[in-house]
């Protein structure tokens, strides 16, 4: 069931990196949402048996690659090369039927070990176009890992957080680096922020408690628990950590979902 669920993801396409817009992120957010919480799109309940998937088709000039993600948590699972062969990260369960399993995992730990540290990387339409080229045809292990990180940041993480979405969109023609607080306080605390969004629905008496690590920027902007959020994910098996807050990235025009 796991293999078939992601293998049957329906088709969508995405424009060249030079034509990516914020409007496309809203379309994707609406497409992936199963419900809403305080206007924040909520992803389907985390599946421990048969996760649905969605594809993002990235095109740079005459080069095309397809990135496949889990719909319930926006994790990148693998990618399809220009010759139509699928490559998948070496994780616990193979989710793409007939894929070639790579010799590294899709976790940040492994991708940074093989590729490059995220905090040292730059992100722009040039970098995204280069990543498309690598994933479409390169066999270089390090280049594949780094390019996967580019896709994860500019699609998954930008989908999860409004500030990342805005950062990449505003710097698309130039280049951008993550600020430390974006990595430490946002990306590393997606589950916590998600919990803060959905918990009040399950417990009306619950009061929002900012974590000790909350960046000063949060309150300078009169931040609420929804302000960084575009979509949320729910884990039915662990209701105390049911959501993950996300803003869907400004670079996607269409996606394919189950």
KOLLO-20033 format. One record per residue (C-alpha): x, y, z; residue number from 1. Coordinates in steps of 0.1 Angstrom, whole numbers, plus 5000, padded with zeros to 4 digits. Layout:
R_X_Y_Z_NUM
...
***
This chain:
R_5000_5000_5000_1
R_5028_5024_5008_2
R_5044_5019_4974_3
R_5012_5022_4955_4
R_5000_5052_4974_5
R_5029_5074_4963_6
R_5034_5057_4929_7
R_4998_5067_4919_8
R_5003_5104_4927_9
R_4985_5123_4900_10
R_5003_5146_4877_11
R_5010_5183_4880_12
R_5036_5207_4866_13
R_5057_5236_4876_14
R_5071_5264_4856_15
R_5107_5274_4851_16
R_5124_5290_4882_17
R_5122_5324_4865_18
R_5084_5323_4864_19
R_5077_5312_4900_20
R_5052_5335_4918_21
R_5036_5338_4952_22
R_5002_5332_4937_23
R_5013_5297_4929_24
R_5020_5290_4965_25
R_4984_5299_4974_26
R_4972_5274_4948_27
R_4993_5246_4961_28
R_4983_5254_4997_29
R_4947_5251_4988_30
R_4953_5219_4968_31
R_4971_5201_4997_32
R_4949_5212_5025_33
R_4924_5187_5039_34
R_4909_5213_5063_35
R_4917_5246_5080_36
R_4924_5259_5115_37
R_4921_5296_5120_38
R_4925_5301_5083_39
R_4957_5280_5083_40
R_4955_5251_5058_41
R_4959_5217_5076_42
R_4975_5188_5058_43
R_4960_5153_5059_44
R_4965_5132_5091_45
R_5000_5117_5091_46
R_4997_5082_5077_47
R_5017_5054_5092_48
R_5004_5029_5066_49
R_4997_5044_5032_50
R_5008_5080_5027_51
R_4995_5100_4998_52
R_5020_5118_4977_53
R_5022_5148_4954_54
R_5047_5156_4926_55
R_5063_5189_4917_56
R_5075_5191_4881_57
R_5104_5216_4879_58
R_5116_5228_4845_59
R_5147_5248_4837_60
R_5150_5255_4800_61
R_5148_5221_4783_62
R_5156_5202_4815_63
R_5129_5187_4837_64
R_5129_5168_4869_65
R_5100_5157_4891_66
R_5102_5159_4929_67
R_5079_5136_4948_68
R_5068_5146_4983_69
R_5046_5130_5010_70
R_5014_5150_5013_71
R_5010_5146_5050_72
R_5043_5161_5061_73
R_5058_5176_5029_74
R_5089_5154_5031_75
R_5108_5149_4999_76
R_5108_5112_4990_77
R_5127_5111_4958_78
R_5130_5125_4922_79
R_5126_5114_4886_80
R_5154_5120_4862_81
R_5150_5132_4826_82
R_5153_5095_4814_83
R_5121_5088_4836_84
R_5141_5067_4861_85
R_5130_5074_4897_86
R_5156_5078_4925_87
R_5145_5075_4961_88
R_5163_5082_4994_89
R_5175_5053_5015_90
R_5149_5055_5042_91
R_5131_5029_5062_92
R_5104_5020_5036_93
R_5106_5022_4998_94
R_5077_5044_4987_95
R_5082_5047_4950_96
R_5076_5016_4930_97
R_5105_5006_4908_98
R_5128_5033_4921_99
R_5165_5031_4925_100
R_5174_5035_4961_101
R_5202_5060_4967_102
R_5229_5053_4992_103
R_5220_5082_5015_104
R_5189_5091_5034_105
R_5166_5121_5030_106
R_5172_5135_5065_107
R_5190_5168_5070_108
R_5217_5150_5088_109
R_5226_5127_5059_110
R_5220_5152_5031_111
R_5242_5178_5048_112
R_5268_5151_5054_113
R_5269_5141_5018_114
R_5261_5175_5002_115
R_5266_5208_5020_116
R_5255_5225_5053_117
R_5223_5244_5047_118
R_5235_5275_5065_119
R_5264_5278_5040_120
R_5242_5275_5010_121
R_5227_5303_4989_122
R_5192_5301_4974_123
R_5180_5317_4942_124
R_5164_5309_4908_125
R_5200_5302_4896_126
R_5205_5277_4923_127
R_5171_5261_4918_128
R_5177_5258_4880_129
R_5211_5242_4887_130
R_5194_5218_4911_131
R_5169_5208_4884_132
R_5198_5200_4861_133
R_5216_5179_4887_134
R_5185_5159_4897_135
R_5176_5154_4860_136
R_5208_5138_4849_137
R_5238_5139_4873_138
R_5251_5108_4890_139
R_5273_5128_4914_140
R_5264_5118_4950_141
R_5273_5151_4966_142
R_5257_5172_4939_143
R_5225_5152_4942_144
R_5224_5157_4980_145
R_5230_5194_4978_146
R_5204_5198_4950_147
R_5179_5179_4971_148
R_5185_5204_4999_149
R_5178_5233_4976_150
R_5145_5217_4966_151
R_5136_5210_5002_152
R_5143_5245_5013_153
R_5126_5263_4984_154
R_5096_5240_4983_155
R_5090_5222_5016_156
R_5104_5247_5041_157
R_5091_5277_5022_158
R_5058_5259_5023_159
R_5060_5255_5060_160
R_5070_5290_5069_161
R_5058_5324_5057_162
R_5091_5341_5064_163
R_5110_5316_5043_164
R_5085_5319_5015_165
R_5089_5357_5015_166
R_5127_5354_5017_167
R_5131_5332_4987_168
R_5105_5351_4967_169
R_5121_5385_4974_170
R_5156_5372_4966_171
R_5147_5350_4937_172
R_5166_5371_4911_173
R_5196_5375_4934_174
R_5204_5351_4962_175
R_5195_5345_4998_176
R_5210_5328_5028_177
R_5190_5316_5058_178
R_5193_5336_5089_179
R_5201_5315_5120_180
R_5168_5322_5137_181
R_5150_5308_5106_182
R_5169_5275_5109_183
R_5169_5272_5147_184
R_5136_5287_5157_185
R_5114_5278_5127_186
R_5127_5248_5108_187
R_5139_5229_5139_188
R_5106_5236_5157_189
R_5079_5228_5131_190
R_5062_5202_5152_191
R_5061_5225_5182_192
R_5046_5254_5163_193
R_5021_5230_5147_194
R_5011_5217_5182_195
R_5005_5253_5193_196
R_4981_5258_5163_197
R_4959_5228_5167_198
R_4960_5222_5205_199
R_4934_5249_5213_200
R_4908_5231_5191_201
R_4912_5199_5211_202
R_4914_5218_5245_203
R_4895_5251_5246_204
R_4911_5259_5279_205
R_4946_5256_5265_206
R_4967_5288_5266_207
R_4994_5295_5242_208
R_5028_5293_5259_209
R_5057_5307_5238_210
R_5088_5285_5240_211
R_5120_5297_5255_212
R_5136_5298_5221_213
R_5110_5322_5205_214
R_5130_5348_5186_215
R_5127_5384_5195_216
R_5115_5390_5160_217
R_5083_5371_5169_218
R_5071_5397_5193_219
R_5085_5426_5174_220
R_5059_5417_5148_221
R_5032_5410_5174_222
R_5036_5374_5165_223
R_5008_5349_5171_224
R_5011_5311_5167_225
R_4994_5314_5133_226
R_5016_5342_5119_227
R_5043_5319_5105_228
R_5019_5292_5093_229
R_5005_5283_5060_230
R_4996_5246_5064_231
R_4995_5222_5093_232
R_4999_5184_5096_233
R_4982_5161_5120_234
R_4994_5129_5135_235
R_4964_5108_5146_236
R_4987_5084_5164_237
R_5002_5112_5185_238
R_4974_5138_5191_239
R_4996_5158_5214_240
R_5018_5166_5184_241
R_4993_5168_5157_242
R_5003_5197_5134_243
R_5031_5212_5116_244
R_5027_5248_5105_245
R_5034_5257_5069_246
R_5031_5284_5044_247
R_5033_5269_5009_248
R_5061_5281_4989_249
R_5059_5309_4963_250
R_5076_5288_4936_251
R_5050_5263_4928_252
R_5022_5267_4902_253
R_5007_5232_4901_254
R_5011_5200_4920_255
R_4999_5165_4916_256
R_4981_5148_4945_257
R_4964_5115_4951_258
***
